[in-house]
Amino acid sequence: MANQVFANGMEISCKAADGKSVACFPDVCFTPPQAPPTPPGVPIPYPNTGMASDTSNGSRTVKISAKEVMLKDQSYFKTSYGDEAGCAPKKGVITSKIKGKVYFTAWSMNVKFEGKNVDRMGDLTTHNHGSQGNTVPWPYLDEVALALDDHPCAKSGDAKKVNDDCSKPIAKDCSDACCKARRCVMVPFSPNSCVGCGGKTPHHPIPVGELSESRKKGEARGQSRYPKYSDGAAPCICVEGKDHDSRNPVSTELDEHGRVGAKFAQLRNDKLPKGTKLGAEYDFSIALDCGAQAVSSATGCDEACVRKQLEVAHEQMDVKPTDKAFKSKQKANVPLFKKPPIAAAPVAPQ
């Protein structure tokens, strides 16, 4: 059921909710047969699902719909589903379990019940626990909290489109209608829920480099400046184009991916003092503004709806609008169309 009790604009996870952490992957478990060359069994990755209705060890005095609420580092879903076939004696590769517990690894930073932070829709979970998780973190899916009347995405109509045209879990619905409805909805970079919608690519409107240290030699990317920030969990928009340089092969027009990136850099540079050096800090609220404007410019999405999603998603990783971003190297002056090559002058006949 929908409980309509929210923390930071996200529905609180509780035993009375319909929420699920769906298809967390990979939950690698040893699976029969146990024979050479794999005597313990064949290690097979399974999708693993946990349900809010299995909430255990929740709140005692504060309840939602008369049932317990999930709390930080205390509560868990008592079982999970999907890895039952991994029933060789060793079971889970890490935990030696199947159908293990599900724990949240993120929560509200400022809403607490009984002195403990509450877990919410969209927070990350790990699955099939013994003492440590057997899976990587996965977003927790429940009713889309964007449907609140005062939320910018409700005012823009995006929330209604998603609720009308998408089935749950929304990230798994790749029908044409749902892909069109959720085109302006932020998703984590990983797992990739964009590729099913016409092969689109998840793109960070606020570049990861703006929240990272300078890249050292041999590193693909610099270390995060914020302990809880993760480029994999950071909010992305699904766009056309595999990278910043992708173009339409016929018109040579820059794809959405490159247009978002270039527009962010242009807007950011315009807002910073002339001559600002790489690595210089500036208010993260400026990055939020520029990211939202860049997405709106390239895709037509509502700017206020995009900005709110960016703000909430970064706050979940403890990056607040009052924090700092840091200027990173981004392409700003990218031509929208490629100039045709200049033809060589004809050679005069001898």
C-alpha positions as CSV (number, residue, x, y, z in Angstrom):
1,M,0.0,0.0,0.0
2,A,1.0,3.6,-0.4
3,N,1.6,5.2,3.0
4,Q,2.3,8.8,2.0
5,V,4.8,9.3,4.8
6,F,8.0,11.0,3.4
7,A,11.5,12.0,4.5
8,N,13.3,14.4,2.3
9,G,10.7,13.9,-0.4
10,M,11.2,10.1,-0.5
11,E,8.8,7.6,0.9
12,I,9.9,6.0,4.2
13,S,10.5,2.2,4.1
14,C,8.3,0.3,6.5
15,K,6.7,-3.1,6.9
16,A,3.4,-1.8,5.6
17,A,4.9,-0.6,2.3
18,D,4.8,-2.3,-1.1
19,G,8.4,-1.4,-1.6
20,K,11.0,-3.8,-3.1
21,S,14.7,-3.8,-3.7
22,V,14.4,-5.5,-7.1
23,A,16.8,-7.8,-8.9
24,C,20.0,-6.8,-7.1
25,F,22.8,-8.2,-9.3
26,P,25.1,-10.1,-9.1
27,D,24.4,-12.4,-6.1
28,V,27.0,-15.1,-7.0
29,C,26.2,-18.5,-5.5
30,F,27.6,-21.9,-6.0
31,T,25.1,-24.0,-8.0
32,P,25.0,-27.8,-8.6
33,P,26.5,-29.9,-10.1
34,Q,29.5,-30.3,-7.9
35,A,31.9,-32.0,-10.2
36,P,35.2,-31.3,-11.8
37,P,36.4,-28.8,-12.8
38,T,34.2,-27.0,-10.3
39,P,33.9,-29.3,-7.2
40,P,32.1,-26.7,-5.0
41,G,29.6,-26.1,-7.8
42,V,29.3,-23.6,-10.6
43,P,29.5,-20.0,-9.5
44,I,26.4,-18.4,-11.1
45,P,25.2,-14.8,-10.6
46,Y,21.5,-14.5,-9.6
47,P,19.3,-11.4,-9.4
48,N,18.1,-11.1,-5.8
49,T,15.0,-9.3,-4.5
50,G,14.0,-8.1,-1.0
51,M,10.6,-6.9,0.1
52,A,9.6,-4.3,2.7
53,S,6.9,-6.6,4.0
54,D,9.7,-8.7,5.4
55,T,10.9,-5.8,7.6
56,S,12.4,-7.0,10.9
57,N,13.8,-5.4,14.1
58,G,12.2,-2.0,13.2
59,S,10.9,0.9,15.3
60,R,9.1,0.0,18.5
61,T,7.1,3.1,19.3
62,V,6.9,5.2,16.1
63,K,4.9,3.3,13.4
64,I,3.4,3.8,10.0
65,S,0.0,2.1,9.3
66,A,0.5,0.5,12.7
67,K,3.6,-1.4,11.6
68,E,7.4,-1.0,12.3
69,V,9.7,1.3,10.3
70,M,13.1,0.6,8.9
71,L,16.0,2.2,10.9
72,K,19.7,2.7,10.2
73,D,22.0,-0.2,11.1
74,Q,19.2,-1.9,13.1
75,S,16.5,-3.1,10.7
76,Y,16.6,-5.4,7.8
77,F,14.4,-7.5,5.4
78,K,14.6,-10.9,7.0
79,T,14.8,-12.8,3.8
80,S,15.5,-12.3,0.1
81,Y,14.4,-14.2,-3.1
82,G,15.9,-15.2,-6.4
83,D,19.0,-17.2,-5.5
84,E,17.3,-20.4,-4.4
85,A,19.0,-22.4,-7.2
86,G,22.4,-21.7,-5.7
87,C,22.0,-24.5,-3.2
88,A,25.4,-26.2,-3.4
89,P,26.8,-26.6,0.1
90,K,28.9,-23.5,-0.1
91,K,25.9,-21.4,-1.3
92,G,26.8,-17.6,-1.6
93,V,30.4,-17.0,-2.6
94,I,31.0,-14.4,0.1
95,T,28.4,-15.1,2.8
96,S,27.8,-18.9,2.3
97,K,24.1,-18.0,2.4
98,I,21.1,-18.0,0.1
99,K,17.9,-16.1,0.8
100,G,19.9,-14.0,3.2
101,K,18.9,-10.7,4.8
102,V,18.7,-7.3,3.1
103,Y,20.3,-4.3,4.8
104,F,20.2,-0.6,3.8
105,T,23.5,1.1,3.3
106,A,22.1,4.7,3.0
107,W,19.4,6.6,4.8
108,S,18.0,10.1,5.6
109,M,20.6,12.3,7.2
110,N,18.2,14.4,9.2
111,V,15.0,12.5,9.8
112,K,15.1,10.1,12.7
113,F,12.7,7.9,14.6
114,E,13.7,6.8,18.1
115,G,17.0,8.5,17.6
116,K,18.0,6.5,14.5
117,N,18.0,7.6,10.8
118,V,15.0,6.3,8.7
119,D,15.5,4.3,5.5
120,R,13.7,5.6,2.4
121,M,12.7,4.8,-1.2
122,G,15.8,5.2,-3.4
123,D,18.3,4.4,-0.7
124,L,20.9,1.7,-1.5
125,T,20.7,-1.8,-0.1
126,T,22.9,-4.9,-0.1
127,H,21.4,-8.4,-0.3
128,N,21.9,-12.0,0.9
129,H,23.7,-11.2,4.1
130,G,25.4,-13.5,6.5
131,S,27.6,-11.0,8.3
132,Q,28.5,-9.1,5.1
133,G,26.5,-8.6,1.9
134,N,26.8,-10.9,-1.1
135,T,25.7,-8.2,-3.6
136,V,26.6,-4.7,-4.6
137,P,24.4,-1.8,-3.5
138,W,21.1,-1.4,-5.5
139,P,18.5,1.3,-5.3
140,Y,15.4,0.6,-3.3
141,L,12.2,1.1,-5.3
142,D,8.8,2.2,-4.0
143,E,6.1,4.6,-4.9
144,V,7.5,7.6,-6.7
145,A,7.6,10.4,-4.2
146,L,7.7,13.0,-7.0
147,A,3.9,12.8,-7.1
148,L,3.6,15.2,-4.1
149,D,1.6,18.2,-5.3
150,D,4.3,20.8,-4.3
151,H,7.1,18.9,-5.9
152,P,8.4,20.6,-9.1
153,C,8.1,17.3,-11.0
154,A,4.4,17.1,-10.1
155,K,3.9,20.7,-11.3
156,S,5.7,19.9,-14.6
157,G,3.5,16.8,-15.2
158,D,6.5,14.4,-15.2
159,A,5.4,12.5,-12.1
160,K,1.9,11.9,-13.5
161,K,3.4,10.6,-16.8
162,V,5.6,8.1,-14.9
163,N,2.7,7.0,-12.6
164,D,0.3,6.6,-15.6
165,D,2.6,5.0,-18.1
166,C,5.1,2.9,-16.2
167,S,4.7,-0.3,-14.2
168,K,6.8,-1.1,-11.1
169,P,9.7,-1.4,-10.8
170,I,9.9,1.7,-13.0
171,A,13.6,1.2,-13.8
172,K,12.8,-2.2,-15.3
173,D,10.0,-1.0,-17.5
174,C,11.5,-0.4,-21.0
175,S,8.2,-0.1,-22.9
176,D,8.0,2.7,-25.4
177,A,5.4,4.5,-23.3
178,C,7.4,4.3,-20.0
179,C,10.7,5.2,-21.7
180,K,9.0,8.4,-23.0
181,A,7.4,9.1,-19.7
182,R,10.6,8.8,-17.6
183,R,12.9,10.6,-20.0
184,C,13.3,13.4,-17.5
185,V,13.7,11.2,-14.4
186,M,17.1,10.9,-12.9
187,V,18.6,7.4,-12.5
188,P,21.9,6.1,-11.0
189,F,24.8,5.6,-13.4
190,S,24.9,2.0,-12.3
191,P,23.0,-0.2,-12.8
192,N,22.3,1.1,-16.3
193,S,18.5,1.5,-16.7
194,C,18.9,3.7,-19.8
195,V,20.2,1.1,-22.3
196,G,16.8,-0.6,-22.5
197,C,15.3,2.7,-23.8
198,G,16.7,2.8,-27.3
199,G,20.3,2.2,-26.3
200,K,20.5,5.5,-24.4
201,T,23.4,6.3,-22.1
202,P,23.3,7.5,-18.4
203,H,25.1,10.9,-18.3
204,H,26.0,12.9,-15.1
205,P,24.6,16.4,-15.6
206,I,27.0,17.5,-12.9
207,P,30.3,16.0,-14.0
208,V,32.0,13.6,-11.5
209,G,35.1,15.7,-11.8
210,E,33.4,18.7,-10.1
211,L,33.3,16.6,-6.9
212,S,36.7,14.8,-7.3
213,E,40.3,15.4,-6.6
214,S,42.6,16.1,-9.5
215,R,43.4,12.8,-11.4
216,K,46.8,11.4,-10.6
217,K,48.9,9.6,-13.2
218,G,47.5,6.1,-13.9
219,E,44.1,7.0,-12.5
220,A,41.0,6.9,-14.7
221,R,39.4,9.4,-12.3
222,G,40.4,11.4,-9.2
223,Q,39.3,10.4,-5.7
224,S,36.0,11.8,-4.5
225,R,36.2,14.8,-2.2
226,Y,33.1,13.7,-0.3
227,P,33.2,10.3,1.5
228,K,29.7,9.2,0.6
229,Y,29.7,10.5,-3.0
230,S,29.8,7.7,-5.6
231,D,29.8,8.2,-9.3
232,G,27.9,5.0,-9.7
233,A,25.1,6.1,-7.4
234,A,25.2,9.8,-8.6
235,P,22.1,11.0,-10.6
236,C,22.1,10.7,-14.4
237,I,19.9,11.6,-17.2
238,C,19.3,9.1,-20.1
239,V,20.6,10.7,-23.3
240,E,21.4,9.8,-26.9
241,G,25.1,9.4,-27.7
242,K,27.6,7.2,-26.0
243,D,30.0,10.0,-25.1
244,H,30.7,13.7,-25.3
245,D,31.9,13.5,-28.9
246,S,29.1,11.4,-30.4
247,R,27.3,13.0,-33.4
248,N,24.5,12.3,-35.8
249,P,26.3,10.6,-38.7
250,V,24.1,12.4,-41.3
251,S,23.6,15.9,-39.9
252,T,26.9,15.9,-37.8
253,E,24.8,17.5,-35.0
254,L,26.2,16.9,-31.5
255,D,24.2,14.3,-29.7
256,E,22.4,15.0,-26.4
257,H,25.3,13.6,-24.4
258,G,27.8,16.2,-25.7
259,R,25.3,19.0,-25.7
260,V,24.6,18.5,-21.9
261,G,28.3,18.4,-21.1
262,A,29.2,21.4,-23.2
263,K,26.3,23.5,-22.0
264,F,27.2,22.8,-18.3
265,A,30.8,23.9,-18.9
266,Q,29.6,27.1,-20.7
267,L,27.2,28.0,-18.0
268,R,29.6,27.3,-15.2
269,N,32.4,29.3,-16.8
270,D,30.0,32.2,-17.3
271,K,29.1,32.2,-13.6
272,L,32.7,32.0,-12.3
273,P,35.2,34.9,-12.4
274,K,37.2,35.2,-15.6
275,G,40.5,33.3,-15.3
276,T,39.3,30.9,-12.6
277,K,41.8,28.1,-12.5
278,L,41.2,24.3,-12.6
279,G,40.5,23.0,-9.1
280,A,39.2,26.3,-7.8
281,E,36.2,25.8,-5.5
282,Y,32.8,27.4,-6.0
283,D,29.3,26.9,-4.5
284,F,27.8,23.6,-5.3
285,S,24.4,25.4,-5.7
286,I,25.9,26.9,-8.9
287,A,26.7,23.4,-10.2
288,L,23.1,22.4,-9.5
289,D,21.8,25.3,-11.4
290,C,24.1,24.7,-14.3
291,G,23.4,21.0,-14.5
292,A,19.6,21.6,-14.5
293,Q,19.9,24.3,-17.2
294,A,22.1,22.1,-19.3
295,V,19.7,19.2,-19.3
296,S,16.8,21.5,-20.0
297,S,18.6,23.1,-22.9
298,A,19.6,19.8,-24.5
299,T,16.4,17.7,-23.8
300,G,13.6,20.1,-23.2
301,C,13.0,18.7,-19.6
302,D,11.6,21.0,-17.0
303,E,14.5,22.8,-15.3
304,A,13.0,23.0,-11.8
305,C,12.1,19.3,-11.9
306,V,15.6,18.3,-12.9
307,R,17.2,20.6,-10.4
308,K,15.2,19.2,-7.5
309,Q,16.1,15.7,-8.4
310,L,19.8,16.6,-8.6
311,E,19.6,18.3,-5.3
312,V,17.9,15.4,-3.5
313,A,20.1,12.8,-5.0
314,H,23.3,14.5,-4.0
315,E,22.0,15.2,-0.5
316,Q,21.5,11.5,-0.1
317,M,25.3,11.2,-0.6
318,D,25.8,14.0,1.9
319,V,26.7,16.7,-0.7
320,K,24.6,19.7,0.1
321,P,23.8,22.9,-1.9
322,T,25.9,24.8,0.7
323,D,29.0,22.6,0.0
324,K,31.6,23.3,-2.6
325,A,32.2,22.0,-6.1
326,F,35.6,22.3,-7.9
327,K,36.2,23.4,-11.4
328,S,37.3,20.5,-13.6
329,K,38.4,20.3,-17.2
330,Q,35.3,20.2,-19.3
331,K,34.8,21.0,-23.0
332,A,32.9,24.2,-23.4
333,N,33.3,25.5,-26.9
334,V,32.1,22.6,-28.9
335,P,30.5,23.4,-32.3
336,L,26.9,22.1,-32.6
337,F,27.6,21.0,-36.2
338,K,30.9,19.9,-37.8
339,K,32.2,22.0,-40.5
340,P,32.5,20.2,-43.8
341,P,36.1,19.5,-44.9
342,I,37.6,22.0,-47.3
343,A,37.9,20.3,-50.7
344,A,41.3,20.3,-52.2
345,A,41.9,22.7,-55.1
346,P,41.7,20.9,-58.5
347,V,45.0,20.3,-60.1
348,A,45.3,22.0,-63.4
349,P,46.0,19.7,-66.3
350,Q,49.6,19.7,-67.7
